[in-house]
Amino acid sequence: MVARTTADAKGDVVVLLIGMRINRFRAVHLWLPVMLGMLRMLRELEKDRGRGLLAKVLLTASPRTYYVVQYWETKDKLYAYATAPDAFHHRAWAALNRKERTGRLRGQVGIWHEAYVVPEGSYEAIYGDMPAFGLAAAHGQVPLAARGRYAKDRFAHRSGEGEGA
């Protein structure tokens, strides 16, 4: 029998996709600090759970493109980390901006991010024989029957808690 579960998310879900693309492999001195900086930020966030990162998944799209899917408690905590003067992100972003202004990064390494606040009722998840992963790693995992057998039922599920409730 297949053990099926779903994510136990309540209220809105905050997702950040953030990554880099190596445009010139030989420019290691420019793209490696970007990659190592992301890993350092993730370690910082894992050590201080109060900043709001719930879970993350590191992925690669190609030998050139690497990214992280991050799940956050709230968009306010995501923004607070991004702008916190005591966070490593602040120093890394300032250094990256300095290099960009001088034109040193142009064509060498690309960076990107996309942030989403997904309202309750606009997401659903199903996992078959999987440990907690992705949204379930961020919010916990419950048997599929707790949210409904069909996707339409899981989309219709309401927790009674909104963001800020």
N, C-alpha and C positions, 0 to 999 in steps of 0.2 A: 504494500500500500504506500502511496506517495503522501508524505507529510507536507501539507500545504499551509502556508502562513501568509500573513499580510502585515504591513507596518501599522503600529499603534499610534500614529500621529494624531494629534488633537489640535484643531485650529489651523491657522495658516502655517505653511511650510516655507522656509527661507533657504534658497539654494544659490550658491555661488559657483560658477565655472570659471576657473582662472588658469591661464597657461602661457606657454611660450612656443615660439617656432624658431628653430635654428635656420637662418637664411644662408649663412656661410659657415660650413663646418670648421674651416681653418681659423675662424675668429674665436677660438676657444677662450681666450682671455676676456672676451666680451659676453659670451653666452653662459659660460660656466658660473660666473658670479650670480647671474639671474637664477639659474637652477638651484644653486646652493642656498641662495637667499630664500627661495620658497621653502626649501626643506627646513631651514632655520626657523622661519615663521611658523611652520606647522609644529615643530618641537616646542616653540614658545607657547603656542595655543594649547597644546596637549598638557603642558605643565600647569597652565593657569586656566582651568575649566570655567572659571567665572567670567572669562571674556566672551563665552558664548558659542564656541565651535562644538557641535555635538558629535560629528563624525566626518570622515573624509575618505575618498577613494582616489588613489593615484592611478593615472591612465596614460597610455601613449596612443596617438592616432597614426603615427608613422615614425620612422627613424628621426624625423626632424621636429615633430610636434608632441609636446608633453603637457598634460594638464591635470588639474585636481578638481574633483567634484566635492564641494563642501556643503554641509548642512548646518545651519545656524539656528540658535534659539529664537532670535528676532532680528529684524532688519536694523533696529537701533543698536544692538550689540555688534553687528557686522560693521556698521558705520563708525561706531565708537572705537573699535579696534583699528580700522583703517586710518583714523585721524588721531589716535592716541600718541602724544609726543614721546611717551616712554616705551612704546612698542617698536620692535625691530622693523616693522613695515615702514614706519615713518622715516627711518634712516635709509633703508633700502630704496624707497621711492624717491627720496631727495637725491641720492647718488645716481639713480637711473635718469632722473630729470636733468641733472648736470651733464651727463654723457649725451643725452638726447639734444640738449641745447647746443652743444659743441659739434653735433653732427656725427660723433663717433659711432653711434649705434645704427645710423641710417643704413638699411640694407643688410645689416649683420645679424640682428636678432629681433624678432617680433614678439610683442607681448599683447595679451588680451584678457578681458574678463567680461562675463555676463552675469548679472544678478537678477534673481526672480523671487517675488513673493507670490506664492501659489495659494489662493484662497481655499479654505476647506470646501470640499465638494468638487474640486477641480484637479484632484489627484487620486490615484489608486495604485496599489502595488500587490503583486502576488509573487510568492517564492515557493518553489517546489524542492524539497530536500536541500535547503540552503540554510547555512547559519545566518545570523543577522547580518545583512548587507545593505549598503546604501541607505535608503530612507528608514528601513527597519533597524539598522545599526544606530541611527541617530535618535529614533523615537521608541525603540522597543518593537517587539514582534508578538503577535497574537495568532491563535488559530484562525484560519480563513473564515470559519463559521461565525466568528465574533463580529465580522464586518459584512458578511454576505457571500454567498456562493458565486454570484455573478458580478462582473465589473460594474454594471449599472447599480447594483445594491451597494457596492463599496463606495462608488461616487456619491450615492445618496446618503451615506452614513454621516451623522452629525454628532459631534462629541459634546455639544453644549458649552464648549469653551472656545472663545475666539482669542485672537492675539491681544493680549492686554487684559484678558478676563481673569 
